[in-house]
Amino acid sequence: MPTEVRTQTAGNMWKVLVKSGDAVKAGDTLFIMEVMKMEVAHEAPSDGTVLAVHVAEGAEGLDADQLVVEIG
């Protein structure tokens, strides 16, 4: 079962640093959101391969707990 990485809070997608097929290690930054003029990095919780990225860089108005990256 894939590991899901979700948004921690509502905001805008500033940068997506991974794509499908990328190998990641626990602690690697996957994406950075802009939340109230602050950058909020979201990290990989475990080692694996990025299976899918569900949000594009520049997307606005994301909700909290929205699925962004799946790691297998």
MMTF fields as JSON, N, C-alpha, C and O atoms, coordinates in Angstrom:
{
  "mmtfVersion": "1.0.0",
  "mmtfProducer": "UNKNOWN",
  "numBonds": 287,
  "numAtoms": 288,
  "numGroups": 72,
  "numChains": 1,
  "numModels": 1,
  "chainsPerModel": [1],
  "groupsPerChain": [72],
  "chainIdList": ["A"],
  "bondAtomList": [4, 2, 8, 6, 12, 10, 16, 14, 20, 18, 24, 22, 28, 26, 32, 30, 36, 34, 40, 38, 44, 42, 48, 46, 52, 50, 56, 54, 60, 58, 64, 62, 68, 66, 72, 70, 76, 74, 80, 78, 84, 82, 88, 86, 92, 90, 96, 94, 100, 98, 104, 102, 108, 106, 112, 110, 116, 114, 120, 118, 124, 122, 128, 126, 132, 130, 136, 134, 140, 138, 144, 142, 148, 146, 152, 150, 156, 154, 160, 158, 164, 162, 168, 166, 172, 170, 176, 174, 180, 178, 184, 182, 188, 186, 192, 190, 196, 194, 200, 198, 204, 202, 208, 206, 212, 210, 216, 214, 220, 218, 224, 222, 228, 226, 232, 230, 236, 234, 240, 238, 244, 242, 248, 246, 252, 250, 256, 254, 260, 258, 264, 262, 268, 266, 272, 270, 276, 274, 280, 278, 284, 282],
  "bondOrderList": [1, 1, 1, 1, 1, 1, 1, 1, 1, 1, 1, 1, 1, 1, 1, 1, 1, 1, 1, 1, 1, 1, 1, 1, 1, 1, 1, 1, 1, 1, 1, 1, 1, 1, 1, 1, 1, 1, 1, 1, 1, 1, 1, 1, 1, 1, 1, 1, 1, 1, 1, 1, 1, 1, 1, 1, 1, 1, 1, 1, 1, 1, 1, 1, 1, 1, 1, 1, 1, 1, 1],
  "groupList": [{"groupName": "MET", "atomNameList": ["N", "CA", "C", "O"], "elementList": ["N", "C", "C", "O"], "formalChargeList": [0, 0, 0, 0], "bondAtomList": [1, 0, 2, 1, 3, 2], "bondOrderList": [1, 1, 2], "singleLetterCode": "M", "chemCompType": "L-PEPTIDE LINKING"}, {"groupName": "PRO", "atomNameList": ["N", "CA", "C", "O"], "elementList": ["N", "C", "C", "O"], "formalChargeList": [0, 0, 0, 0], "bondAtomList": [1, 0, 2, 1, 3, 2], "bondOrderList": [1, 1, 2], "singleLetterCode": "P", "chemCompType": "L-PEPTIDE LINKING"}, {"groupName": "THR", "atomNameList": ["N", "CA", "C", "O"], "elementList": ["N", "C", "C", "O"], "formalChargeList": [0, 0, 0, 0], "bondAtomList": [1, 0, 2, 1, 3, 2], "bondOrderList": [1, 1, 2], "singleLetterCode": "T", "chemCompType": "L-PEPTIDE LINKING"}, {"groupName": "GLU", "atomNameList": ["N", "CA", "C", "O"], "elementList": ["N", "C", "C", "O"], "formalChargeList": [0, 0, 0, 0], "bondAtomList": [1, 0, 2, 1, 3, 2], "bondOrderList": [1, 1, 2], "singleLetterCode": "E", "chemCompType": "L-PEPTIDE LINKING"}, {"groupName": "VAL", "atomNameList": ["N", "CA", "C", "O"], "elementList": ["N", "C", "C", "O"], "formalChargeList": [0, 0, 0, 0], "bondAtomList": [1, 0, 2, 1, 3, 2], "bondOrderList": [1, 1, 2], "singleLetterCode": "V", "chemCompType": "L-PEPTIDE LINKING"}, {"groupName": "ARG", "atomNameList": ["N", "CA", "C", "O"], "elementList": ["N", "C", "C", "O"], "formalChargeList": [0, 0, 0, 0], "bondAtomList": [1, 0, 2, 1, 3, 2], "bondOrderList": [1, 1, 2], "singleLetterCode": "R", "chemCompType": "L-PEPTIDE LINKING"}, {"groupName": "GLN", "atomNameList": ["N", "CA", "C", "O"], "elementList": ["N", "C", "C", "O"], "formalChargeList": [0, 0, 0, 0], "bondAtomList": [1, 0, 2, 1, 3, 2], "bondOrderList": [1, 1, 2], "singleLetterCode": "Q", "chemCompType": "L-PEPTIDE LINKING"}, {"groupName": "ALA", "atomNameList": ["N", "CA", "C", "O"], "elementList": ["N", "C", "C", "O"], "formalChargeList": [0, 0, 0, 0], "bondAtomList": [1, 0, 2, 1, 3, 2], "bondOrderList": [1, 1, 2], "singleLetterCode": "A", "chemCompType": "L-PEPTIDE LINKING"}, {"groupName": "GLY", "atomNameList": ["N", "CA", "C", "O"], "elementList": ["N", "C", "C", "O"], "formalChargeList": [0, 0, 0, 0], "bondAtomList": [1, 0, 2, 1, 3, 2], "bondOrderList": [1, 1, 2], "singleLetterCode": "G", "chemCompType": "PEPTIDE LINKING"}, {"groupName": "ASN", "atomNameList": ["N", "CA", "C", "O"], "elementList": ["N", "C", "C", "O"], "formalChargeList": [0, 0, 0, 0], "bondAtomList": [1, 0, 2, 1, 3, 2], "bondOrderList": [1, 1, 2], "singleLetterCode": "N", "chemCompType": "L-PEPTIDE LINKING"}, {"groupName": "TRP", "atomNameList": ["N", "CA", "C", "O"], "elementList": ["N", "C", "C", "O"], "formalChargeList": [0, 0, 0, 0], "bondAtomList": [1, 0, 2, 1, 3, 2], "bondOrderList": [1, 1, 2], "singleLetterCode": "W", "chemCompType": "L-PEPTIDE LINKING"}, {"groupName": "LYS", "atomNameList": ["N", "CA", "C", "O"], "elementList": ["N", "C", "C", "O"], "formalChargeList": [0, 0, 0, 0], "bondAtomList": [1, 0, 2, 1, 3, 2], "bondOrderList": [1, 1, 2], "singleLetterCode": "K", "chemCompType": "L-PEPTIDE LINKING"}, {"groupName": "LEU", "atomNameList": ["N", "CA", "C", "O"], "elementList": ["N", "C", "C", "O"], "formalChargeList": [0, 0, 0, 0], "bondAtomList": [1, 0, 2, 1, 3, 2], "bondOrderList": [1, 1, 2], "singleLetterCode": "L", "chemCompType": "L-PEPTIDE LINKING"}, {"groupName": "SER", "atomNameList": ["N", "CA", "C", "O"], "elementList": ["N", "C", "C", "O"], "formalChargeList": [0, 0, 0, 0], "bondAtomList": [1, 0, 2, 1, 3, 2], "bondOrderList": [1, 1, 2], "singleLetterCode": "S", "chemCompType": "L-PEPTIDE LINKING"}, {"groupName": "ASP", "atomNameList": ["N", "CA", "C", "O"], "elementList": ["N", "C", "C", "O"], "formalChargeList": [0, 0, 0, 0], "bondAtomList": [1, 0, 2, 1, 3, 2], "bondOrderList": [1, 1, 2], "singleLetterCode": "D", "chemCompType": "L-PEPTIDE LINKING"}, {"groupName": "PHE", "atomNameList": ["N", "CA", "C", "O"], "elementList": ["N", "C", "C", "O"], "formalChargeList": [0, 0, 0, 0], "bondAtomList": [1, 0, 2, 1, 3, 2], "bondOrderList": [1, 1, 2], "singleLetterCode": "F", "chemCompType": "L-PEPTIDE LINKING"}, {"groupName": "ILE", "atomNameList": ["N", "CA", "C", "O"], "elementList": ["N", "C", "C", "O"], "formalChargeList": [0, 0, 0, 0], "bondAtomList": [1, 0, 2, 1, 3, 2], "bondOrderList": [1, 1, 2], "singleLetterCode": "I", "chemCompType": "L-PEPTIDE LINKING"}, {"groupName": "HIS", "atomNameList": ["N", "CA", "C", "O"], "elementList": ["N", "C", "C", "O"], "formalChargeList": [0, 0, 0, 0], "bondAtomList": [1, 0, 2, 1, 3, 2], "bondOrderList": [1, 1, 2], "singleLetterCode": "H", "chemCompType": "L-PEPTIDE LINKING"}],
  "groupTypeList": [0, 1, 2, 3, 4, 5, 2, 6, 2, 7, 8, 9, 0, 10, 11, 4, 12, 4, 11, 13, 8, 14, 7, 4, 11, 7, 8, 14, 2, 12, 15, 16, 0, 3, 4, 0, 11, 0, 3, 4, 7, 17, 3, 7, 1, 13, 14, 8, 2, 4, 12, 7, 4, 17, 4, 7, 3, 8, 7, 3, 8, 12, 14, 7, 14, 6, 12, 4, 4, 3, 16, 8],
  "groupIdList": [1, 2, 3, 4, 5, 6, 7, 8, 9, 10, 11, 12, 13, 14, 15, 16, 17, 18, 19, 20, 21, 22, 23, 24, 25, 26, 27, 28, 29, 30, 31, 32, 33, 34, 35, 36, 37, 38, 39, 40, 41, 42, 43, 44, 45, 46, 47, 48, 49, 50, 51, 52, 53, 54, 55, 56, 57, 58, 59, 60, 61, 62, 63, 64, 65, 66, 67, 68, 69, 70, 71, 72],
  "secStructList": [7, 7, 3, 3, 3, 3, 7, 1, 1, 1, 5, 3, 3, 3, 3, 3, 7, 7, 7, 6, 6, 7, 3, 3, 7, 6, 6, 7, 3, 3, 3, 3, 3, 3, 3, 6, 6, 3, 3, 3, 3, 3, 3, 7, 1, 1, 1, 3, 3, 3, 3, 3, 3, 7, 1, 7, 6, 6, 7, 7, 1, 5, 7, 6, 6, 7, 3, 3, 3, 3, 3, 7],
  "xCoordList": [0.839, 0.0, 0.891, 1.806, 0.633, 1.476, 1.355, 0.325, 2.423, 2.414, 1.911, 2.412, 0.924, 0.359, 0.96, 1.031, 1.386, 1.859, 0.813, 0.534, 0.24, -0.867, -0.456, 0.504, -1.196, -0.936, -1.218, -2.166, -0.392, -0.574, -1.586, -2.233, -1.721, -2.624, -3.054, -2.491, -4.028, -4.459, -3.404, -2.698, -3.3, -2.339, -2.179, -3.026, -1.083, -0.779, 0.478, 1.385, 0.529, 1.705, 2.763, 2.573, 3.87, 4.934, 5.893, 6.162, 6.404, 7.342, 7.064, 6.805, 7.119, 7.072, 8.457, 8.898, 9.143, 10.546, 10.754, 11.89, 9.671, 9.783, 8.803, 7.872, 9.052, 8.132, 8.018, 8.816, 7.039, 6.858, 8.15, 8.803, 8.502, 9.699, 10.928, 11.918, 10.881, 12.026, 12.179, 11.193, 13.425, 13.72, 13.876, 14.538, 13.265, 13.371, 13.785, 13.551, 14.396, 14.768, 13.974, 13.586, 13.735, 13.02, 13.696, 14.915, 12.911, 13.435, 13.677, 13.862, 13.68, 13.824, 12.612, 11.485, 12.835, 11.731, 11.055, 11.709, 9.744, 8.963, 8.339, 8.343, 7.806, 7.176, 7.165, 7.29, 7.009, 6.976, 5.706, 5.428, 4.95, 3.725, 3.97, 4.834, 3.195, 3.173, 1.923, 0.801, 2.135, 1.035, 1.195, 2.136, 0.299, 0.348, 1.726, 2.294, 2.265, 3.552, 4.76, 5.879, 4.541, 5.641, 5.791, 4.817, 7.004, 7.255, 7.154, 7.778, 6.361, 6.179, 6.597, 5.91, 7.741, 8.253, 7.557, 7.278, 7.281, 6.707, 7.727, 8.203, 8.062, 9.134, 8.597, 7.484, 9.42, 9.087, 9.151, 10.145, 8.107, 8.122, 8.934, 9.281, 9.236, 9.961, 10.694, 10.424, 11.621, 12.31, 11.339, 10.399, 11.565, 10.74, 10.86, 11.771, 9.907, 9.834, 8.528, 7.474, 8.604, 7.398, 6.535, 6.954, 5.33, 4.394, 3.547, 3.239, 3.169, 2.316, 2.434, 2.657, 2.277, 2.176, 0.825, 0.546, -0.009, -1.391, -1.667, -2.781, -0.676, -0.877, 0.257, 1.424, -0.088, 0.917, 1.503, 0.839, 2.746, 3.389, 2.559, 2.109, 2.365, 1.591, 0.107, -0.617, -0.358, -1.779, -2.127, -1.352, -3.292, -3.72, -4.967, -5.749, -5.139, -6.352, -6.467, -7.564, -5.335, -5.373, -5.937, -5.726, -6.643, -7.198, -6.211, -5.293, -6.406, -5.635, -5.991, -7.126, -5.047, -5.218, -5.507, -6.152, -5.032, -5.193, -4.024, -2.871, -4.326, -3.291, -2.43, -2.945, -1.102, -0.187, 0.748, 0.891, 1.383, 2.373, 2.109, 1.761, 2.277, 2.221, 3.604, 4.227, 4.064, 5.378, 5.175, 4.435, 5.84, 5.709, 7.019, 7.082],
  "yCoordList": [-1.175, 0.0, 1.247, 1.351, 2.184, 3.378, 4.274, 4.299, 4.999, 6.01, 7.305, 7.734, 7.924, 9.171, 10.356, 10.352, 11.361, 12.606, 13.661, 13.936, 14.246, 15.193, 16.57, 16.712, 17.577, 18.927, 18.997, 18.385, 19.746, 19.905, 20.994, 20.964, 21.946, 23.077, 23.596, 23.198, 24.463, 25.067, 26.063, 26.667, 26.231, 27.181, 26.977, 26.362, 27.501, 27.403, 26.568, 26.585, 25.834, 25.023, 25.921, 26.447, 26.088, 26.954, 26.164, 26.573, 25.048, 24.228, 22.751, 22.314, 21.983, 20.52, 20.046, 20.316, 19.344, 18.986, 17.557, 17.145, 16.795, 15.403, 15.148, 15.917, 14.039, 13.59, 12.073, 11.426, 11.515, 10.057, 9.372, 9.772, 8.327, 7.555, 7.967, 7.236, 9.133, 9.584, 8.723, 8.368, 8.394, 7.709, 8.781, 9.795, 8.554, 9.502, 8.759, 7.559, 9.492, 8.96, 9.709, 10.858, 9.068, 9.713, 11.04, 11.1, 12.085, 13.408, 14.286, 15.494, 13.691, 14.504, 15.425, 15.011, 16.662, 17.587, 17.225, 17.145, 17.008, 16.631, 17.846, 17.961, 18.743, 19.957, 21.034, 20.759, 22.279, 23.423, 24.212, 24.583, 24.455, 25.245, 26.661, 26.896, 27.582, 28.942, 29.067, 28.917, 29.343, 29.453, 30.779, 30.948, 31.701, 33.011, 33.648, 34.104, 33.68, 34.299, 33.549, 34.061, 32.346, 31.526, 30.277, 29.794, 29.762, 28.519, 27.351, 27.356, 26.353, 25.167, 23.945, 23.546, 23.358, 22.178, 20.921, 20.791, 20.002, 18.703, 17.644, 17.634, 16.76, 15.788, 14.371, 14.052, 13.536, 12.119, 11.453, 11.604, 10.718, 10.035, 8.741, 8.204, 8.242, 6.977, 6.932, 7.732, 5.991, 5.758, 5.125, 4.439, 5.354, 4.709, 5.401, 6.193, 5.078, 5.654, 6.413, 5.93, 7.606, 8.407, 7.704, 7.507, 7.337, 6.669, 7.669, 7.459, 8.767, 9.764, 11.093, 11.148, 12.168, 13.525, 14.049, 14.085, 14.452, 14.805, 16.296, 16.695, 17.136, 18.582, 19.22, 18.874, 20.146, 20.817, 22.029, 22.669, 22.324, 23.526, 24.738, 24.833, 25.648, 26.85, 26.743, 27.734, 25.546, 25.374, 26.239, 26.331, 26.866, 27.76, 27.238, 26.487, 27.648, 27.317, 25.859, 25.301, 25.235, 23.845, 23.75, 24.642, 22.682, 22.438, 21.667, 21.022, 21.74, 20.907, 19.447, 19.142, 18.551, 17.102, 16.666, 15.642, 17.44, 17.066, 16.188, 16.491, 15.093, 14.174, 14.869, 15.421, 14.831, 15.469, 14.434, 14.405, 13.586, 12.641, 11.263, 11.119, 10.234, 8.844, 8.224, 8.356, 7.553, 6.897, 5.398, 4.988, 4.588, 3.142, 2.486, 1.263],
  "zCoordList": [0.0, 0.0, 0.0, 0.817, -0.901, -0.991, 0.249, 0.922, 0.522, 1.569, 0.945, -0.095, 1.575, 1.064, 1.819, 3.048, 1.072, 1.676, 1.337, 0.17, 2.391, 2.242, 2.739, 3.496, 2.303, 2.781, 4.276, 4.769, 4.987, 6.428, 6.744, 7.791, 5.846, 6.036, 4.669, 3.649, 4.643, 3.385, 2.905, 3.714, 1.588, 1.037, -0.459, -1.107, -1.003, -2.427, -2.631, -1.799, -3.749, -4.063, -4.694, -5.79, -3.994, -4.494, -5.39, -6.519, -4.899, -5.675, -5.46, -4.339, -6.543, -6.478, -6.892, -8.009, -6.004, -6.217, -6.703, -6.936, -6.859, -7.307, -8.451, -8.691, -9.146, -10.2, -10.111, -9.434, -10.786, -10.787, -11.208, -12.172, -10.46, -10.767, -9.973, -9.947, -9.322, -8.522, -7.268, -6.622, -6.934, -5.667, -4.597, -4.817, -3.441, -2.325, -1.056, -0.91, -0.163, 1.148, 2.203, 1.994, 3.326, 4.429, 4.755, 4.916, 4.85, 5.157, 3.946, 4.088, 2.732, 1.517, 1.377, 1.648, 0.957, 0.716, -0.603, -1.643, -0.551, -1.726, -2.405, -3.631, -1.589, -2.128, -1.049, 0.144, -1.521, -0.616, -0.908, -2.049, 0.147, 0.017, 0.532, 1.376, 0.006, 0.531, 1.389, 0.905, 2.667, 3.616, 4.355, 5.132, 4.123, 4.78, 4.655, 5.647, 3.439, 3.113, 3.677, 3.644, 4.19, 4.709, 3.846, 3.269, 3.76, 3.036, 4.009, 5.071, 3.635, 4.48, 3.661, 2.721, 4.036, 3.329, 3.837, 5.029, 2.921, 3.267, 2.871, 1.735, 3.793, 3.593, 3.425, 3.842, 2.803, 2.659, 4.028, 4.738, 4.412, 5.702, 5.683, 6.735, 4.476, 4.352, 3.018, 2.123, 2.896, 1.627, 0.637, 1.038, -0.656, -1.666, -3.006, -3.247, -3.875, -5.212, -5.338, -4.924, -5.913, -6.123, -7.176, -8.316, -6.766, -7.682, -8.448, -9.621, -7.783, -8.429, -7.704, -6.495, -8.478, -7.944, -8.406, -9.604, -7.464, -7.771, -7.842, -8.182, -7.527, -7.545, -8.333, -8.147, -9.208, -10.029, -9.31, -8.494, -9.628, -9.106, -9.523, -10.665, -8.595, -8.886, -8.572, -8.663, -8.201, -7.87, -6.657, -5.705, -6.705, -5.634, -4.949, -5.532, -3.7, -2.962, -2.549, -2.532, -2.215, -1.778, -0.366, 0.456, -0.094, 1.227, 2.099, 1.592, 3.4, 4.317, 4.07, 3.705, 4.262, 4.119, 2.682, 2.459, 1.714, 0.3, -0.121, 0.184, -0.825, -1.298, -2.357, -3.329, -2.148, -3.102, -3.741, -4.963, -2.928, -3.431, -2.862, -1.69, -3.711, -3.252, -3.435, -4.489, -2.397, -2.41, -2.188, -1.293, -3.012, -2.892, -2.611, -2.481]
}
